[in-house]
Structures are given as C-alpha cells and as structure tokens.
C-alpha cells in the first residue's frame, strides 16, 4: 500500500506539452467528457421531476435525449484510441488518458441511471398511479437525494476540468450525506408511504432511490480518478476518513 504521507502533485498538469497537437487532443477528450457530464445532470433532474411532479413529458425527453450521451461516449472511446495510437503516451500522460477513459465510462453509466428513473416514472403512470401517489415527505426525500447526487456529480465534472484534488475531497465528504438521504427515502417508502402502494409501485420507487445513490457513487469514482491523475496515487478501497484527513493535512 502506498504511503499517503508524501502525497504531492506529480506535475503541473496545466503546463502543457511541447507537442501542441497533443494538448489539443487531450483537451478534446476532456471536453467531450465535460459535455457528457452536463447532459447527465440535466437528464437526472428531468427524470426526477417526471417522477416526483408527474411531468410525463420530462420522462419522454430523457428517453429521447439518451442517444446523445451514448454517441458522446463513443466519441470519447474513439479519442482515447486515437491518442494512444498516435502518441503512445507514457508515465503521466498515459495516466491521464486511462483515467479519462474510466471517467467517461462512469459518466455514461450515470446517464443510464437517469434513463432508469425516467422509465420508472412512466411505469408508474402505466400502473395508474395518480399525482397523489407520493406523500409530501417522500417527495421531499427524493428531491433531497436528487440534489445531493447531482451536486456530487457536478463537482466531479468540475474536478475533471482541472484535476482538482480539493473538489474531489468534497465529493468524498459528501458521501455520508448521500447515504443518509438515500436511507431517509428508503425508510419513508418502507414504512408509512408503503401503505396504499402496490408491490410494483414500491419497486419503482425503490429503484429510483437506488439509481440516485448510484449516480453519487459514480461521482465518487470520478473523484478517485482525479486524485490518481493529480497525485499519482490509486486511492480506491482506501479508508475515506483517513484519506480525507491525510490530504487535508497536506493542504488540499
């Protein structure tokens, strides 16, 4: 296991390369990922609005726009391939390319979760669920879970723009509140709000809560890759509290 007491930036990642074309290729790849991330947040918010506020049109919009993220994901894969084939990157550059590839995958998978929520909203409609299906408490719980997941994801995308370790740490610090928000939604659904729901309706709502939690998890995965690029350390599976304390101690 790597000693995190000596964590320092491995390079000035904003300094650029002597090959200007290489910089442009990396910027293009990162730009694709940033656009994907923005679309995922928009998709997630629209999907939750469709379910909580019974705005079915928002669910259809999410489904219609899903291919846009898929096509961007294909573009990202192609850019990764081209950069590796053309430049044969090593050391820091290879770490950046591989990390961006993994980040693109997490962003695409988060987009899939937004689509899943939209499908749950439409299934509830098909099951004959009216606008009064959800109690106000459960609506608020789902909105709070949505806000927390999207906030984490937005931070993750911003962190990718500059490989910002401090933003990545904020995402780790938000994990506990994400899980708390998820727990509150599940608790409400499992107790008083379950009365009057059919088993299938309950499953739709539980699936939504799980999808939102997973979007937050994808944000955490992105944060891990940001730290990997910036500091050259693989922090997956590390104790979060110790990791946060160590990096904060080093000024991040």
C-alpha distance (Angstrom), angle and dihedral (degrees) to the residues before:
residue distance angle dihedral
X1 . . .
X2 3.80 . .
X3 3.78 118.3 .
X4 3.79 106.6 -117.6
X5 3.79 93.1 -166.9
X6 3.81 89.0 87.5
X7 3.79 98.5 47.2
X8 3.79 112.0 148.3
X9 3.80 133.4 154.5
X10 3.78 107.4 -82.8
X11 3.81 92.8 -146.8
X12 3.76 145.1 -17.0
X13 3.78 96.3 -86.1
X14 3.79 92.3 -169.4
X15 3.79 95.2 54.8
X16 3.80 94.3 87.2
X17 3.78 132.6 -146.5
X18 3.75 134.0 -78.9
X19 3.81 87.3 -116.5
X20 3.78 103.8 72.3
X21 3.78 92.9 -167.3
X22 3.79 89.3 59.2
X23 3.80 90.6 55.8
X24 3.79 89.6 50.7
X25 3.79 91.9 51.7
X26 3.81 92.6 50.7
X27 3.80 90.6 45.8
X28 3.79 90.3 51.7
X29 3.80 91.8 51.3
X30 3.77 92.2 48.0
X31 3.81 90.5 46.6
X32 3.80 90.9 55.3
X33 3.79 90.4 52.1
X34 3.81 92.6 48.2
X35 3.80 90.6 51.8
X36 3.79 90.6 48.7
X37 3.79 90.1 51.3
X38 3.78 93.7 51.4
X39 3.79 90.5 50.6
X40 3.81 92.0 49.3
X41 3.80 92.3 54.9
X42 3.81 90.5 48.5
X43 3.81 91.1 47.7
X44 3.81 92.7 49.2
X45 3.77 94.2 49.9
X46 3.80 91.9 47.6
X47 3.81 92.2 48.8
X48 3.80 93.3 51.0
X49 3.79 90.6 47.0
X50 3.80 89.0 52.5
X51 3.79 91.4 53.8
X52 3.80 101.8 37.7
X53 3.80 98.7 38.4
X54 3.82 96.1 30.3
X55 3.80 93.1 -120.6
X56 3.78 97.4 156.3
X57 3.79 92.5 179.1
X58 3.81 88.8 65.4
X59 3.80 90.4 56.3
X60 3.80 91.5 52.8
X61 3.81 89.8 48.8
X62 3.79 90.1 54.0
X63 3.79 91.2 52.3
X64 3.81 92.1 46.1
X65 3.80 92.3 51.4
X66 3.80 96.4 45.2
X67 3.85 93.8 94.1
X68 3.80 90.3 59.2
X69 3.80 91.1 66.5
X70 3.79 91.7 41.9
X71 3.81 91.2 53.4
X72 3.80 91.1 48.1
X73 3.80 88.8 51.0
X74 3.80 89.4 54.4
X75 3.81 89.4 48.9
X76 3.81 89.9 52.2
X77 3.80 91.5 50.7
X78 3.79 90.2 50.1
X79 3.81 92.1 49.8
X80 3.80 91.3 50.5
X81 3.79 89.9 52.0
X82 3.80 93.0 47.8
X83 3.80 94.4 48.0
X84 3.79 92.3 50.5
X85 3.81 92.7 44.6
X86 3.80 95.0 47.0
X87 3.80 102.1 36.5
X88 3.80 105.1 24.3
X89 3.81 88.8 -148.5
X90 3.79 122.1 -149.7
X91 3.80 136.4 -170.3
X92 3.81 112.9 -8.4
X93 3.79 94.7 5.4
X94 3.78 92.8 52.4
X95 3.79 90.1 48.5
X96 3.80 90.2 53.4
X97 3.80 93.7 49.6
X98 3.80 94.9 46.6
X99 3.80 92.3 45.4
X100 3.79 91.8 50.3
X101 3.80 89.0 50.7
X102 3.81 91.0 54.3
X103 3.80 91.2 44.8
X104 3.81 91.1 52.7
X105 3.80 88.8 53.0
X106 3.81 92.0 51.9
X107 3.80 91.3 48.3
X108 3.80 91.9 50.8
X109 3.79 91.5 48.7
X110 3.80 90.6 49.9
X111 3.80 87.6 54.3
X112 3.80 88.4 54.8
X113 3.80 88.9 56.4
X114 3.81 90.6 55.3
X115 3.80 89.2 53.2
X116 3.79 89.6 49.6
X117 3.81 90.2 55.7
X118 3.80 91.0 49.5
X119 3.79 90.0 52.2
X120 3.80 90.4 51.4
X121 3.80 89.5 53.0
X122 3.80 91.3 53.2
X123 3.78 92.5 45.1
X124 3.80 89.9 53.8
X125 3.79 88.0 52.7
X126 3.81 91.1 50.2
X127 3.80 89.5 49.8
X128 3.78 88.1 59.1
X129 3.78 95.9 -108.9
X130 3.79 110.1 166.3
X131 3.77 129.8 -146.3
X132 3.81 89.9 -93.2
X133 3.80 93.9 58.4
X134 3.80 93.7 106.5
X135 3.76 125.4 55.8
X136 3.78 116.7 -127.7
X137 3.80 89.5 -111.1
X138 3.80 92.3 56.5
X139 3.79 91.8 44.7
X140 3.79 89.5 54.2
X141 3.81 91.6 46.5
X142 3.80 92.2 52.8
X143 3.80 91.5 45.9
X144 3.80 90.8 51.6
X145 3.80 91.1 48.7
X146 3.80 89.0 49.5
X147 3.80 91.6 49.6
X148 3.79 92.7 49.6
X149 3.81 94.8 46.7
X150 3.81 93.3 46.7
X151 3.80 92.6 45.5
X152 3.80 90.6 53.4
X153 3.78 91.5 46.3
X154 3.80 93.3 48.9
X155 3.79 89.4 51.2
X156 3.77 89.7 49.9
X157 3.79 92.0 54.3
X158 3.80 91.7 46.8
X159 3.79 89.7 50.3
X160 3.80 89.9 54.9
X161 3.80 90.7 56.2
X162 3.82 91.8 67.2
X163 3.82 103.1 6.3
X164 3.80 87.4 -111.8
X165 3.82 111.4 -170.5
X166 3.81 93.5 -168.3
X167 3.81 91.7 57.7
X168 3.79 89.8 47.4
X169 3.79 90.0 54.4
X170 3.81 90.8 51.0
X171 3.80 87.6 58.0
X172 3.80 91.2 53.2
X173 3.79 89.8 48.6
X174 3.81 90.1 52.6
X175 3.81 93.5 55.6
X176 3.79 94.5 87.9
X177 3.81 92.6 53.1
X178 3.82 89.8 46.9
X179 3.79 90.8 55.0
X180 3.80 90.9 44.5
X181 3.80 91.3 52.6
X182 3.80 90.2 47.9
X183 3.79 90.7 48.9
X184 3.80 92.0 51.2
X185 3.80 92.1 51.8
X186 3.79 92.5 48.2
X187 3.79 91.5 45.5
X188 3.79 92.5 53.4
X189 3.77 91.6 45.8
X190 3.79 92.3 47.6
X191 3.78 94.7 49.4
X192 3.79 129.4 29.2
X193 3.78 97.3 -3.4
X194 3.76 93.3 55.2
X195 3.80 90.6 68.0
X196 3.78 108.1 99.0
X197 3.81 94.6 17.4
X198 3.76 123.0 113.9
X199 3.82 115.4 -128.1
X200 3.80 90.1 -107.5
X201 3.79 92.7 52.1
X202 3.79 89.8 50.3
X203 3.80 90.4 50.9
X204 3.82 91.0 52.4
X205 3.79 91.2 53.9
X206 3.80 94.2 44.4
X207 3.80 89.2 50.2
X208 3.79 89.1 53.4
X209 3.80 93.0 51.7
X210 3.78 91.0 48.4
X211 3.82 92.2 48.5
X212 3.81 91.5 52.8
X213 3.79 91.5 49.4
X214 3.80 89.9 50.7
X215 3.81 90.9 52.7
X216 3.79 87.0 58.1
X217 3.80 88.9 48.4
X218 3.80 90.1 53.9
X219 3.81 87.9 53.6
X220 3.80 88.7 55.0
X221 3.80 90.5 50.4
X222 3.79 89.1 52.9
X223 3.81 90.4 50.1
X224 3.80 89.9 53.7
X225 3.80 90.6 54.5
X226 3.81 91.2 48.1
X227 3.80 90.2 55.8
X228 3.79 90.5 44.9
X229 3.79 90.6 56.8
X230 3.80 97.3 40.4
X231 3.80 99.0 43.9
X232 3.79 104.2 19.2
X233 3.80 91.7 -122.5
X234 3.80 127.8 124.2
X235 3.81 103.4 -138.2
X236 3.78 98.2 175.2
X237 3.81 113.3 130.0
X238 3.78 91.1 13.5
X239 3.78 120.2 137.3
X240 3.79 103.0 -93.7
X241 3.80 97.5 -146.9
X242 3.79 93.3 51.1
X243 3.79 92.0 44.1
X244 3.82 93.3 50.7
X245 3.79 92.2 46.4
X246 3.82 92.1 48.5
X247 3.79 95.3 49.1
X248 3.80 93.6 42.7
X249 3.79 87.6 52.3
X250 3.79 88.0 56.6
X251 3.78 91.6 54.7
X252 3.80 103.2 -96.8
